[in-house]
Amino acid sequence: MSEWINQITGTPEGARVATMLALSAAFLHALFGALQKGRHDPWISRAVIDICYGLIALPLALFVVPWPEPALWPVLFGAMVIHIAYKVAQAQTYQRGAYTVVYPVVRGSGPLFAVIAAGLVFHEHFNLIQWLGVLLLVGAIFGLAAYNLRHVTVGRDTLVPALCWAVVTGAFVALYTTYDAWGIRLSPDPFTFLAWFFLFDSLFMPLWTLPRLVRLRRDEIPALAVRGFIGALVAFASFGSIMLATRIDDVGRAAVLRETSTVFAALVGWLVLREKVGPVRVALMALIAAGALIVEMAA
């Protein structure tokens, strides 16, 4: 698998594979978010998911994939630090603002920053039509946030700091997307980077939520364990797909396509969680999809 990935990197076949990986990551990212919702504290759910994917990654890192080269260890440590900062910023965002308002701001600012960062770091450049697609996608995502804002009745007193934190979180999304793409390209075997990344990334959230984890009732543990195991598999597939996509093809295109997760999240909310969507949200989701299509077709 690793040899095949290295062979298709930078080729037309690789571009097609990267597109499928990025779209898969978008759908799975929406599913991952839905798994954190439910009767449990979402941060407890995330901590259990992280524990599960750390336990899965441990034997893979130790016994299956080649060990990282010496120069890769500080890169992996840097990725862990960036993802910790992202999770803290995300927590600050969600604690202050309604999810339906701040989530689109995070996901809308992320690809915009990522495309700019990819141009600076990897010298990727979008043409004019692609930039129009980016602006259409980002504008529609922000429009979704604005529409949801009109219907929010709680937490309006903390909305300004919540939106500021949402933009900061979006910047961290772009930072980790760019950094992880750089890191996975440094590793001769991409699965070495992935296995050790998941192992390192699994450490923070359980430690951060440890006081709440130890207070869990025994009857809560089985359901959380099942959710954690399923979430871990989805996380491997979701984050692994987007990282491989950024190794195989352009980082900016993968980042834009991933943000169609906003569309998938709404569909999951409608079909699975029985949330109302409405014609305005449907129209905005269509514009998000159109923007991603323009970016892809104009490449």
N, C-alpha and C positions, 0 to 999 in steps of 0.2 A: 504493500500500500504506500509506504513512504517513498519508494523508488518511483512509483507511478505519479505521485503528487509532484515530485521534483521534475519529472519528465514533462508534465503538462503545464508547469508554471510559465506564465508569459506567452502561452500559445492560444490560438482561437478556441481549441477544445477546453483549455483551462478557463477561459473567460466564461464559456457556457456552464462549466461545472461550478465556478464561483457564483454565478447568478443563481443556480439552483440551491447552493449552500446558503447564500444570503437570504433567499426567500424562505427556506426551511428554518433558518435561525429566527426570522421574523415571526413565523407562526408559532414556533416553539417558545420564543420569548413571551408571547402573549399567553400561552398556556402556562408557562412558568409563573407569570404574575397571578393568574387565576388560582394556581395551587396554593399561593400564599394567603388567599382570602378564605374566610370561613369562620368557624366559631372560636378558633385559636388566635391569639395575638400574632399578627403577621410576622413580627420579628422573631418570635419563638418558632414559628413554622420555618422561617428562613434559616435559623440556627440549626434546626434538626435536619433540614435539607443539606446544609453545609457539612454537618457531622457525617451524614450518609455518603456524600460524594468524596469526603476525605477518606473514609474507610474503604471505598471502592478504589480510589486513586492510589492508596498506599501500596498494595501488592503490585499494581501496574508499574509504579515508579521504581520500586525496589527490584523487581524480578522480571519484568516483561520488556520495557523499553530500554534502549541504551542509556547509560548514565550521562548527565550533562557534562559538557566540557568545562574546565575551570572558569573560562571567561563568561559562561552562561549563569553561574550562581549569583553574581551581583545583579544581573538583569532580572532574574526571577525574584530576587528580594525587592527590587524596585517595583516590579509589577504588583507584588503583594502590598507594598506601601500605598501605591496609587489606588488600588481597589479598596483598601481600608478607608482612605480619604473619601472615595466615591460613596461608600456605604454610609459613612457618617453624614455626608452632605445629603444623601437621599433620606436618611432618617430625619434630619432637621427639616427637610422639605415636607415630608408626609405628616410630621407631627404638627405642622402649622397650617396646612392648607388642605382643601378637599382634593381627594385623589383624582377626580375627573377633571379638575382644573390644572393641577400642577403636573400631572403625568404628561399631558400633551406638550407643556412648555419644556419639560426635560427632553422629551423625545424630539421636539421640533428644533431646539437649539443645538442638540447633539450633532446631527449630521452637518449642519451649517459650519460649526466649528471644525468638524472632522475633515470636511472637504478642504477647508483653508489649511489645516495642519498637514494634510497629505500633500498639498502643493508645496509647502515649505520643507517638509522632511523628505518626501519621496519624489519631489519634482513632478507630480501628477498635475495635469492641467485640463480642466473642463472647457469645452467649447461654449459658445454663446447659447446654443439651444439647450445644452445640458444645464447650464446655469439657470435658464428659464424654468427647466424642470425642477431643479432644486428649490428655487424660490416659490414655485407653485406648491410643491409638497410641504415646505416649511410654512408657507402662508396658510395652507389649509389646516395644518396641525394646530397652528396658533389660533386659527378661526374656530376650531373645535374647542380649544381652551376658553376662548371668549364666549362662545355659545353656552358652554357649561357654567361659566362664571355667572351668567345672567340668572341661572336657576339655583345658585348656591345661597342658602339662607343661614348656614352655621359657619362659624370661624371667619367671618368677614373682617373682624378686628385684627387678625394676624395674617391677612391675605397678602399684604405688601411684602413683609419679610419672607413669606412662603414663596412668592413668585421670584424674589431675589435668590433664595436658596435653590429654586428650580433651575434658574439660569446657571448658577454655580455647578449644580449637579450635571446639567447638560454639558458644561465645559469639561467636567471630569469624564463623562462618557466619551467625548472626543479624545481626551488625553489617553484614557486607557485603550481605546480603539487603535490609536496611532502607535502607542508604546508597545502594545501586545503584538501588533503587526510587525514592528521592528524586531521585537524579541523572538518571535517564532521564525522570522527569516534568518536570524543568526544561528539557529539550531539546525545542524545537518539533518536530524530526524525531527519532523514537526511534532510527533507524538511524544517525544521526550519533553519538549516544552509544555505540551498540554497536560501530561500526567503530573509533572512537578508543579505546574501552575495550580491545578485543582487541589493538590495536596497542601500547598502553602496558603491558598485562598480559603481553605476550610477552617483555618485556625481562629480567625478573628471573631466571627459572629458568635460561636459558642462561648468564647471567653467573655465577650461583651454582655451577653444575656445570661451568664451563669447564675446570678442570684435568682432570676425568674425560672430558669430551667430546674434548679434543685427544689423549687416549690411546686412543681407539677404533681398533680394527683396521679396515683397509679393507673386509674381507669382512663386517663387521658393519653397515656404513653402508647398503647397499641395503634390508635388511629393516627397519632402524630408520626409514629415510625413508618407506617404504610405511606402516608403523605410524603415523608422525608425521602423514602426510597424511590418513589415515583418521581418526585421532584429532582432527585439527584440524577436519574437517568435523563430527564428532560434537560437539566442543566448541562450535562456532558454533551448532549446532542446540539443544544442551542448555542452555547458559548464556543464549543468546539467547532461547529460549522462556520461561525462568523470568523473565528481566528484562521481556519484553513482557507476561507474565501479571501482574506486579506493577504495571505501568503501567496496564493495562486494568481491573484489578479489585483486590480487597483483597489486601494484602501477606500478611496472616496466613493466609488460606485457601490462597494459592499456596504458602506455605512449608510448610504441613502436608501438602498433596497431594504436594509434591516428595519428602517423606520416605518415600513408598511406594517410593522407589528401593531401600530395604532389601529389600523383597520382590522387586523385579526383579533385584537383585544376587544374591540366593539362587537365583532361577530361572536366571539366566545361569550361575552357578556349577554348577548341577545339569545343565543341558542342554548347555552348551558346554564347561565345564571339567571335567565329570564328577566334581564334588564331591558327597559324600553330604549329604542334607538331613535325612531322618528325620522321624517323626511329630510330635515336640515342636516342631521348627522350623516345620513346616507349620502347626501350630496357632497358633504365635506370629505367623507371617506373616498368617494369616487374621485375627487380632485387629488387626494393624497396618492391614490393608485395611479392616476394619470401622470402626476409629476414623476413618480418612480419609473413609469414606462417611458416617459420622454428621456430621462437620463440614460436608461438602458438602450433605447433604440437609436439615440443620437451619438452613441459612442463611436 
